[in-house]
Every structure is written in structure tokens, then in C-alpha cells.
Amino acid sequence: MRKALLLATLFVCTTLAVLAQRMVTGKILDANGMPLSGVTIKAVKSGKMALTGADGSFSLAAAETDMLELSSVGFQKQTVSAKSSTLSVKMSTSVETMGEVVMVGSRRSGRVKTETMAPVDVINVGQATATTGRLDLTSTLNYLAPSFNYNKQTGSDGADHIDLATLRGLGPDQTLVLVNGKRRHQTAFVAVFGTRGRGNSGTDLNALPVSSIDRVEILRDGASAQYGSDAIAGVINIVTKKSINQITGSLGMSGYYDPTYNTAFEQSLQTDYEYGKKIDGRGLNANVNFGVPMGNKGGFLNLTFEGISSAKTFRQVLDDALPLNIYRRGHGDAGLNSFSTFYNFELPTKGKTTIYSFGSQSSRASDAYAFTRNFSARPDRFPTDANGNLIFVESVMRRSSSGETWYSPHIQTNINIKNALKFLMHYIRIRWV
């Protein structure tokens, strides 16, 4: 009798405990109000778990006295009470480096870089540019990513003005470049004259303002099986900023002090070479980024404006014992003036539909020296009178210490790029098993 009564009591208590649980629903958002998918919600007492969908929503059976633990890669873990049957929680981003979420090379979201099958570099561009004198994206990535390579060209026509980079030593056209996961177009320029990527046409990364970029993901392995044949060398995914209700900006200056090779330091050679100032290649960068919320469902419009001015550099071997470089008297980096803008826009609408668009505009004017023209070698490149005598143009020509008349032609380039991507995108969540 006592045994039967005990079993009945246990059955009633278990039933009451089950009946005490009810369905808790809610939505998980990030600090900017955007929905977070793949967040794990765990009831502490019952141990039951659920995952948020693409719109950040979830449902889980839990008692009023239970606590819910919220966790997701890249965000700080939170614990909230299940007393309310409807929840709306904002999660804060974690500052831990190992928590970077990587999107390239996987069909699954919420993966960290330590879990990738192939090596992936995740680069915070803002932190990198703050401590270096590099003004553009190509030189910044070259400084930070071991597999990413490029070198400044001089006297190579268009290669002085458009920097083509490579991954793992393969051609620039064998690296797939994505912006927010969407394919970025390649430049119309074809590299020539023995430059890096000769005969290829890659992507001009410097057309994007650095201050508009949140991070860069570099997949350092062949990915043609997933992305196509133009990803043989790897994939670069540029993720732009989505911040709202804040204004950020910076003003930076840089220059080069090189007494070993700068021609300004050797006065005896200044009639034989082009020269500038002892601190040359002076650069100025000014940028501003700000965002505003759009709608009441976590939409945003983020805008970036950036201007860069960089002067020429002049480099030669300053040794009187060595022969003069009569073919490249103006050897060094090109001068540059550029202005670029970028916008990133998202607007969630009804259901699981989001309207998004992003685009950029870039205008660049650059000036570089070509190979030197010497009168003794190529008099047909100089103005002469009827008797074949040189007509000296003081504003263009110069006379060297040996009496040679020479001048360095200018290669002047104006580049204007406008690009926009507009889509009406339906989020479809696929679970791979």
C-alpha cells in the first residue's frame, strides 16, 4: 500500500512539473538590432536547448523559475530569466580574437577560424592601419597577410597606378574577391612589361575606402570546387561596416626619411636624377564613417567618405663609384590623389525578406615617371630645328653633370570607378547534416 502511494505521489509531482513548463518564445539581436541566427538557448534546470533561426527567433519549453543561457560564437554569454513567456535580448560582441566568425570556405554560419579545414586569416583593418603609415588596402594586406603579395612598380605604364596582388604566388586573376560575400568585378587593366601578374587582369582593391571595411577574410587555399575556377589561389572576402548611431573618423600623415637612397640627400647627383624633399612620399589620409538606422526591424544605412593624397618618392644608389642609372633617372613611387565613397544598406521587410544594396565610387589621379629620354641615344624624341640642333625647353629638359640633355616623361592616369549592387534577397536557412 505504501509503495503504491509513493509511486502515485511521484507520478503526480512529475506531471505537475511538466505542466509547469510552458513555451517561451523570443528574438535574439546584436548590439545594432540585427537578428542573430545560430544562437544557442539552454534551459539551466531542464537542460533543454534550442537554436535561433535566420530571423533570430526561437521557442523553448521552460518553467517560470528556470534560467536561460544564451551563447554564440563572437558574442558574450548571457543568462536571462524565463519568467516572461516572450523575450527580446540584445547580445554584446565579444572582444576575444579567437571568436572571429568566418564565412568563407564553409556552407555553415557561426564557424570560428580555428575550426576551418583550410587556413583562413581574419584581419581587422581598422586596428592595422592605425599603427602603420599604409594608406590603401593592398599595402595594408601585404603587411599583415603572409600569403598576400604585391610590390610597387615604377616606370611600368599602368602598373604604377593599379596595384595587382597575388595569393600564394599565383596570378592575380586566380584569386576570387568578394565584397560582403558577393563577387567583385575585376579591373580592365592588363599588366605588362614584366610586372607582377604580367598578362593578367586582377581586382583593384584600392578602389574601396579602407575606412568602410570592418574586416577582411582570406582563405589561403584553392577553393575552385566551391567558388569556381577563378578561386584557384584562394578567396578574399571583404566585410564592410554595419554600425549605426556613431560617427568615426581619422586623420593621418606619413612620409619616408631615407638618407641611404633618397636623391635629395646627394646634392652632387641632383643634375643627373629627379629629386624631391628629404622627407618624400608624404601622405595624407582623411576619412569619416557614420551610420543611421532604417525602419524598425534593424535596418541601417552606413556611409564612408575617404580622401588620400600621396607624393612621389625618389630612389637611386647614391654611390659615385657606380655608373649612373641613365635609363631611369626618375625612379620611385607614383604620386596619387584619390577620393572614394562607399555605402552599405539593409532594410528588412515583411516575413523573411530583406532589401539590401551596397556600392562604391572612386576617383583617382596619379602621376609617375616613365623611362628617361636621353638626347644622345634618342634624338628623335626631342624637338630640333631644321639643322637637327636641339631646341632646349627649360621647363621640361635638364642637363646632367656630363653635359647630357635628358627628360623624364610623365605617365598620368585618371581612374573613375562606380559600382553598385542591389538585390531583393530571401533568407533561406539550410541545415547541413
C-alpha positions in Angstrom: 0.0 0.0 0.0 2.8 2.4 1.0 4.7 1.5 -2.2 1.7 2.2 -4.4 1.1 5.5 -2.6 4.7 6.6 -3.1 4.5 5.8 -6.9 1.3 7.8 -7.2 2.9 10.7 -5.4 5.9 10.7 -7.7 3.7 10.5 -10.8 1.6 13.5 -9.6 4.8 15.5 -8.9 6.3 14.7 -12.3 3.0 15.6 -14.0 2.8 18.9 -12.2 6.5 19.7 -13.1 5.8 19.0 -16.7 2.6 21.0 -16.7 4.5 23.9 -15.0 6.6 24.3 -18.1 5.2 26.5 -20.9 6.6 27.7 -24.2 9.0 30.6 -24.1 9.4 32.5 -27.4 11.6 35.4 -28.3 14.1 37.1 -30.5 17.9 37.5 -30.2 19.5 40.6 -31.7 23.0 42.0 -31.9 24.0 45.5 -30.5 22.8 47.1 -33.7 19.4 45.5 -33.6 20.1 42.9 -36.3 18.8 39.4 -35.8 21.3 36.7 -34.8 21.0 33.2 -36.2 22.5 30.1 -34.7 22.4 31.4 -31.1 22.2 28.5 -28.5 19.5 28.9 -25.9 19.7 26.4 -23.0 17.3 26.0 -20.0 19.6 25.6 -17.0 17.3 23.3 -14.9 15.8 21.1 -17.6 18.8 21.1 -19.9 16.6 21.6 -23.0 18.2 23.5 -25.9 17.1 25.5 -29.0 18.7 27.4 -31.8 17.6 30.7 -33.2 16.5 30.8 -36.9 17.6 33.2 -39.6 15.4 35.9 -38.2 16.8 35.5 -34.7 13.6 33.9 -33.3 13.4 30.8 -31.0 10.9 28.8 -28.9 11.7 26.6 -25.9 9.7 24.8 -23.2 10.8 26.1 -19.8 9.4 26.7 -16.4 8.9 30.2 -14.9 11.6 29.6 -12.3 14.1 28.4 -14.9 17.0 30.4 -16.3 18.1 30.6 -20.0 21.7 30.6 -21.1 22.4 32.4 -24.4 25.7 31.7 -26.2 27.0 32.3 -29.7 30.5 32.4 -31.2 31.7 36.0 -31.2 29.3 37.2 -28.5 29.4 37.4 -24.8 27.4 34.6 -22.9 24.3 35.9 -21.2 21.8 34.4 -18.7 18.2 35.7 -18.6 15.1 34.6 -16.6 12.4 32.5 -18.2 9.7 34.2 -16.1 8.3 36.1 -19.1 7.0 34.0 -22.0 8.1 36.5 -24.5 11.7 37.7 -24.6 13.8 40.1 -26.7 17.5 40.1 -25.9 20.5 42.0 -27.3 23.9 40.3 -27.2 27.2 42.2 -27.0 30.1 41.4 -29.2 33.0 39.5 -27.6 36.4 41.1 -27.9 38.2 37.8 -27.9 40.3 37.3 -31.1 39.6 33.6 -31.2 35.9 34.4 -31.5 36.1 35.8 -35.0 33.3 34.4 -37.2 34.5 33.2 -40.7 32.1 33.0 -43.6 34.4 31.9 -46.5 35.1 28.3 -47.2 32.0 26.9 -45.5 28.3 26.5 -46.1 27.7 26.8 -42.4 27.4 30.0 -40.4 28.8 30.5 -36.9 32.2 28.9 -37.5 35.4 30.2 -35.9 38.8 30.4 -37.7 40.3 27.7 -35.5 37.7 25.2 -36.9 38.3 25.8 -40.6 39.6 22.9 -42.8 41.8 25.4 -44.7 43.9 28.3 -43.3 41.9 31.5 -43.0 43.3 34.9 -42.0 40.8 37.3 -40.3 42.2 40.8 -40.4 40.8 43.8 -38.5 41.7 46.5 -41.0 40.9 49.4 -38.7 43.4 48.2 -36.0 46.1 47.5 -38.6 46.0 50.9 -40.3 46.0 52.8 -37.0 49.6 51.9 -36.3 51.1 51.9 -39.8 51.7 54.5 -42.5 49.9 52.5 -45.1 47.1 54.4 -46.7 45.4 51.8 -49.0 44.0 48.3 -48.7 46.6 46.5 -50.9 49.6 47.7 -49.0 47.9 47.0 -45.6 47.1 43.4 -46.5 50.6 42.9 -47.9 51.9 44.0 -44.5 49.6 41.7 -42.5 48.9 38.5 -44.5 51.9 36.3 -45.3 50.3 34.7 -48.4 49.3 38.0 -49.9 52.0 39.6 -52.0 52.4 42.7 -54.2 55.2 45.1 -55.0 55.2 48.7 -56.1 56.0 49.2 -59.7 57.9 52.1 -61.3 58.1 53.0 -65.0 55.7 50.2 -66.0 52.8 52.2 -67.5 49.5 51.4 -65.8 51.1 49.1 -63.2 52.4 52.3 -61.5 48.8 53.3 -60.8 46.9 50.0 -60.3 48.4 47.6 -57.7 47.6 44.0 -58.6 48.3 41.5 -55.8 48.6 37.7 -55.7 47.8 34.9 -53.3 50.3 32.0 -52.9 52.3 33.3 -55.9 49.6 32.5 -58.4 48.2 35.0 -60.9 46.0 38.0 -59.7 43.1 36.7 -61.9 43.1 33.4 -60.0 42.1 35.0 -56.7 38.3 35.5 -56.1 37.5 38.8 -54.4 34.1 39.1 -52.7 32.5 42.1 -51.0 30.0 41.1 -48.4 30.0 37.7 -50.0 29.2 39.0 -53.5 31.7 38.8 -56.4 33.7 41.9 -57.0 34.4 42.9 -60.6 38.0 42.9 -62.0 39.8 45.9 -63.5 40.1 46.4 -67.2 43.8 47.0 -66.8 46.2 44.2 -68.1 49.7 44.1 -66.5 52.6 44.3 -69.0 56.4 44.9 -69.0 57.5 42.1 -66.7 55.4 43.3 -63.7 53.7 41.1 -61.2 50.9 39.3 -62.9 52.0 40.1 -66.4 49.3 39.3 -68.9 46.6 39.1 -66.2 43.8 41.4 -65.0 43.1 41.3 -61.3 40.9 43.2 -58.8 41.7 46.7 -57.9 41.4 46.6 -54.1 42.4 50.2 -53.7 39.1 51.3 -55.2 37.5 50.5 -51.8 38.0 53.0 -49.0 39.8 51.3 -46.1 37.7 53.1 -43.5 34.5 51.4 -44.8 35.8 47.9 -44.0 35.1 46.0 -40.8 37.4 43.0 -41.5 38.9 41.0 -44.3 38.8 37.2 -44.5 41.5 35.5 -46.6 41.1 31.8 -47.5 44.7 30.7 -48.2 43.9 27.6 -50.2 42.4 26.6 -53.5 38.6 26.8 -53.4 37.6 26.2 -57.0 35.4 23.3 -56.1 33.1 25.6 -54.1 33.6 29.0 -55.7 34.7 28.3 -59.3 37.9 28.3 -61.4 38.8 31.9 -60.5 39.3 30.8 -56.9 42.3 28.5 -57.6 44.6 30.7 -55.5 42.1 31.4 -52.8 39.3 33.8 -51.7 39.3 37.3 -50.2 36.1 38.3 -48.6 35.8 42.0 -47.6 33.1 42.6 -45.0 32.0 46.2 -44.7 30.7 48.1 -41.7 27.1 48.0 -40.4 27.4 50.3 -37.4 24.7 52.9 -36.7 24.3 55.8 -34.3 28.0 56.6 -34.2 30.5 58.7 -36.2 34.1 57.6 -36.5 36.9 59.2 -38.5 40.7 59.7 -38.6 43.3 62.0 -40.0 46.7 60.6 -40.7 50.0 61.8 -42.1 53.1 59.8 -43.2 56.4 60.1 -45.0 59.7 58.4 -45.8 63.1 59.5 -44.4 65.7 57.5 -46.3 69.2 59.1 -46.4 70.6 55.9 -48.0 68.7 56.0 -51.3 66.8 59.3 -51.4 68.4 61.5 -54.2 67.6 64.7 -52.2 70.5 63.7 -49.8 73.2 63.7 -52.5 73.5 67.2 -54.0 76.2 66.2 -56.5 73.8 63.9 -58.2 70.8 66.2 -58.4 71.6 67.3 -62.0 71.6 63.6 -63.0 68.5 62.4 -61.2 65.0 63.6 -60.4 64.7 64.5 -56.7 62.3 65.9 -54.2 62.5 66.6 -50.5 64.4 64.8 -47.8 61.1 63.5 -46.4 59.4 62.4 -49.6 56.3 60.3 -50.3 54.4 62.5 -47.9 50.9 61.0 -47.4 47.7 62.5 -46.0 44.6 60.4 -45.3 41.3 61.8 -44.0 38.1 59.7 -43.6 34.8 59.6 -41.9 32.2 56.8 -41.3 28.7 57.0 -39.9 25.5 55.0 -39.9 21.8 55.7 -39.3 19.0 53.2 -38.5 16.4 52.4 -41.2 13.0 51.3 -40.2 12.1 49.5 -37.0 13.4 46.0 -37.8 17.2 46.5 -37.6 17.8 48.1 -40.9 20.7 50.5 -41.5 22.5 52.8 -43.9 26.2 53.1 -43.4 28.3 55.7 -45.3 32.0 56.3 -45.7 34.0 59.1 -47.3 37.8 59.0 -47.7 40.4 61.1 -49.3 44.1 60.2 -49.9 47.0 62.4 -51.1 50.4 60.9 -51.6 53.5 62.5 -53.1 56.2 60.8 -55.3 59.3 59.1 -53.9 62.8 59.3 -55.5 65.3 56.4 -55.0 68.7 55.7 -56.5 72.0 54.1 -55.4 73.9 57.2 -54.1 77.4 56.0 -54.8 79.7 58.0 -57.2 81.8 54.8 -57.8 78.9 53.1 -59.6 77.6 54.0 -63.1 74.7 56.4 -63.4 71.2 55.0 -64.0 70.7 56.9 -67.2 67.6 54.9 -68.2 65.6 55.5 -65.1 66.5 58.9 -63.7 63.1 59.3 -62.1 62.9 56.1 -60.1 60.3 55.8 -57.3 56.6 55.5 -56.4 54.0 57.5 -58.3 52.1 60.5 -56.8 48.4 60.0 -56.0 45.3 61.9 -55.2 42.1 60.0 -54.7 38.6 60.3 -53.3 36.3 57.4 -52.6 32.9 56.7 -51.1 31.0 53.6 -50.0 27.5 52.9 -48.8 26.0 49.8 -47.2 22.2 49.5 -46.9 19.9 46.9 -45.5 16.1 47.1 -44.9 14.2 44.1 -43.5 10.6 44.0 -44.8 7.7 41.5 -44.3 8.5 38.0 -43.3 12.0 36.8 -44.1 12.6 39.3 -46.9 15.4 41.9 -46.8 16.2 44.6 -49.3 19.9 45.3 -49.4 22.3 47.3 -51.5 25.9 48.4 -51.4 28.2 50.3 -53.7 31.2 52.4 -54.1 32.6 55.3 -56.2 36.3 56.0 -56.6 38.2 58.8 -58.4 42.0 58.6 -58.6 44.6 60.8 -60.4 48.2 59.5 -60.4 51.4 60.7 -61.8 54.6 58.6 -62.4 57.8 58.9 -64.3 58.5 56.7 -67.3 61.9 55.7 -68.7 64.2 58.6 -69.2 64.8 60.0 -72.7 68.5 61.0 -73.4 69.3 63.2 -76.4 72.5 61.3 -77.3 70.6 58.0 -77.5 67.2 59.1 -79.0 67.4 62.5 -80.6 64.1 61.7 -82.4 62.3 62.1 -79.1 63.4 65.7 -78.8 62.4 68.9 -80.6 65.1 70.0 -83.1 65.5 72.8 -85.7 65.9 72.3 -89.4 69.6 71.6 -88.9 69.0 68.9 -86.3 70.1 71.0 -83.4 68.3 70.5 -80.1 65.7 73.1 -79.1 66.1 73.1 -75.3 62.9 73.5 -73.3 63.9 74.6 -69.9 60.6 73.7 -68.2 60.9 70.0 -69.4 64.6 69.2 -70.1 67.6 69.1 -67.9 71.4 68.8 -68.4 73.4 66.3 -66.4 76.9 66.8 -64.9 78.3 65.1 -68.0 76.5 67.5 -70.4 73.8 65.1 -71.4 70.3 66.5 -72.1 67.5 64.4 -70.8 63.9 64.5 -69.5 61.6 62.0 -67.8 58.1 61.7 -69.4 55.1 61.6 -67.1 52.6 58.8 -67.0 49.4 60.5 -65.8 46.3 58.4 -65.2 42.7 59.2 -64.2 40.7 56.3 -62.9 36.9 56.6 -62.2 35.1 53.5 -60.9 31.4 53.3 -60.0 29.9 50.1 -58.7 26.6 49.2 -57.0 24.8 46.0 -56.1 21.1 45.9 -55.5 19.1 42.8 -54.5 15.9 41.7 -53.0 17.1 38.7 -51.0 15.2 36.0 -49.3 17.0 34.4 -46.4 16.8 30.6 -46.7 18.2 28.7 -43.8 19.6 25.2 -44.8 20.8 22.8 -42.2 23.6 20.5 -43.4 23.9 17.2 -41.8 
